[in-house]
């Protein structure tokens, strides 16, 4: 074999080895970076959940004071608080983002449908807790509840009226302003 060809093959083999090692190092670095992003995201979500729970507890304390809950209503109040407590997002303990990329379109659709069913079940639980508690209130307390609690709708993006396509709309008869 000619010396030039032999040297070229050796150089090519060395470069291929370097490229393979570099690609592995880059992939590992990206994996570590992605892992760090996931950790930051998890920490951020945990902090947001703590803040939401704190605001919810403060709101509940104000509401309880405004309603002047009696001793005979305490059990209904406790059931209401337990039934309306903020829950972590349905997909938090479930699938990570990269897991979705491994699914086929029909599998993704099935997963989305299952998540929606979980959210609907949680909403039904909240609604039942509110209705049960509301029934335990006196008419005067119900008026206070109607103005103070908003039935949880302010947390669902329904402040001041319906939302349609991101545009605020105060419903039928609303005056254009």
Order of alpha helices (4+ residues) and beta strands (2+ residues): alpha-alpha-alpha-alpha-alpha-beta-beta
